[in-house]
């Protein structure tokens, strides 16, 4: 998942006794594992939080095309080029059905787009990092899609029906992307000296940012507690990060690559890997707009939108003419 | 091996490779999300077709070159794509006009190739035609929508048509390679497709309210490799860079 630092109500989570009957019925339905559908009553906070979360996820899919698009024209074989194109196409598709899911909550895609372009809404911090070598296409698939899947798999059970259903489709494709990424890493790690160097360099650069994708610890966050009560967040950030490290560390060993963390070690007692926290000051810098590529990414999206204005207007004008011709003919 | 057959197959494969590459340059920056998806899909189809054509070319040549060797290790003068496919994207209108003009020819040519005396070629044509029929429908619809849209979209589409028109004639050029393909029943006479192309073009341009240029001058030099435009070399520096910089690597 690509949602970070999503704010919900800012108040403490209400108990069932504190809720009015309508809200209590809503919460009980969620507690019983039921789904909320677009026409059902829902608290304002639930609606707003979901719009932020789904919107941020959709934006991440859209902006996420850019770092990979950066290598489509330099992909080293026809097969790799085709796979990367298919992946980027999937991501645009994910964006499309996430925007559709958000629209069921009463916000338009155009409004969400405007909020992305103005910088009011965020996308995942990870897409503000550059892709510098072909190995980065492997690292992005392996680590970034791998981290995304950690969050998205449980979200298939999220309480909001359209979101859960979108996530089912997305998860199928994401796991394919992750396998493709790992496949690139294997080729690189088992390749020439230069390729191994690229693979290690990619891991060095993407490890910290991948850990940051889960967001800072939210053990004491009221926002997270509320989102978890509403089942639009299924696990704490630390839980998912741990799961990710536990899954990834043996994979890195299999590749013969070194995770850039000297403290990384298996902890028999805990049954988990111990690992160092990423540099959270860097994370907050990136959120504030000071990541390596924030400026370029937003510039690229704004330019695409502005350059495309005449196309959207032209097609709309044509559609309107056709409608009025049809009307005149009837 | 048949030199003419190899030449014919590289013409087919280089068209889809070069145009597929151009279309892939749009990744993530299309005017609207649906177009991002459609452009990536078009590029993906064309790259898939490239693999089929160039693999067969390598097989026919018999020198151990596969599709990747042909795509990534030939220089400009060995490419046999139509000049129109290597033209820069320009704005979205120019990209879609280029696509439409190419699709219009591609549909007719593939349709004829389904009857090729070479079963391998007929099979590739059959598979490709399904994809390309959809490309044609979509590019025609877009050209019509933008031609008959606003004043600005109309102006841009007319400019795109004028800019690309001198590259249309090359699609219907015929040379010794074509004569040999015709004689063996492998491929159709390109010239014979012109009336059907003109009929489709006239129909779409009328709906798009665009004027077909009267000047029928056309550039040549792509499909025989004699004189490409300057654009192809720059495309290859990007496309072939990894393979050239790390020749010992497998990817």
Interface residues (C-beta under 8 A of the other chain):
Chain A: X62 X65 X66 X68 X69 X72 X73 X74 X75 X76 X77 X78 X79 X80 X81 X82 X85 X86 X88 X89 X92 X93 X95 X96 X99 X109 X134 X184 X187 X191 X192 X194 X195 X300 X303 X304 X305 X307 X308 X309 X310 X311 X312 X313 X314 X315 X316 X317 X318 X319 X321
Chain B: X17 X21 X24 X25 X27 X28 X29 X30 X31 X32 X33 X34 X35 X36 X37 X40 X41 X43 X44 X47 X48 X50 X51 X54 X67 X68 X71 X72 X91 X92 X93 X142 X144 X145 X146 X148 X149 X150 X152 X153 X154 X156 X238 X239 X241 X242 X243 X246 X248 X249 X250 X251
